[in-house]
């Protein structure tokens, strides 16, 4: 009987459960369920509904049991930085506040001005400065007198919290912990100095485990609900980007990756953290990878821009398919309007359309009006930002970057993929789409002893799909546009 690995893959806007099995050196996979992950705004804050996510995990497991499938193990990956407080009675103390919540805006600068300096924090962690990193969330809560924080017995990052709900066992998985800006890559553990700086203790965080560690098995309660037995739950790379990078079907180390979704994350895979004055200046991050590697990367505000605009457009526009809408954008004049996707104006504005238009007004450019205009502006700007970050990566990489692998949902965006090849000047290989879920399942397979290392994992993934290749075009036009981009984004 075929045995399956069950992956729970949760992004900031949607989630899915997927099963996969390795057959004749190839990964076969099937989506079981898909569901929204909604932000809840109440009482002046934005929250995630942790119970709704748990419900969806159980629903997926019930469907697997209903079909009579045999599950070898379960793995959970999610977005980074967010966490749940747990009380002495083992119950959650409120739903987790979401990283999009503005309560960190002022706390971020206040912490770095009055508690520890930027250099002190970066020298310890090598993590890029983003106002929503866990460190500043904790500080904002401490300053606000958050009662849940004051009485918390445990703190669990989101994938660890969901695994705890399934197993009753608590861990702190390395890759998700590294997103907090509280982990010291030199020691491989959370920094007590940083923990204490926000009034917390190391004992509130659980034992650190590496990807591939078994957390526990399904509780009797979950077994009864789902109809499954004592299925093991594996700590995969709990950070979705960690699982996604594990799924990059590279043939050797000479690659950069772009995990393209709500966020774009562009980076390289290194053996050691890169922490120096230049990486500090450019705000690069060193996040935990599998098999002791480091994901040296930079966050770029990705399809969040497009997703937010799409929600604001009229119903007749929203009913268009993505290829239809994006195809209309290709009829618009190239480089007519350019933005810096990472400008703070686009973090979480009341209206993304108005924010883009205002940026163009302030930089004395043509103001995009139609959905096609705005879409073209976003795609041109993202590709130019990718070029900038790719050039920085080549500065740091101890090897030549010969190819850019695009993984995640954005790998299906043929227009942006071609623009990215044009802008960076290197070949782009697109796929897999479900990179996080694939990496999740392959790490489970490695934990089960079916795969020996990351390179065998990547070979199986490469055998399992057909990559789409994009070669650079229109070099002169893109070089000219890039010079213009640099001038506009300096303003």
Helices and strands as residue ranges (DSSP letters): E 3-10, E 14-23, E 26-36, E 39-42, E 45-48, H 50-66, E 70-77, E 83-86, H 104-114, H 118-125, H 134-144, H 147-151, E 154-157, H 158-167, E 172-173, H 174-177, G 178-180, E 183-184, E 189-190, H 192-197, G 202-204, E 208-209, E 213-217, H 220-226, E 232-235, H 240-246, E 255-260, E 263-270, H 277-281, E 285-288, G 290-292, E 294-301, H 304-312, H 315-318, H 322-329, G 344-346, H 352-362, H 371-396, E 403-407, G 409-412, H 414-424, E 427-430, H 435-447, H 454-463, E 468-470, H 475-490
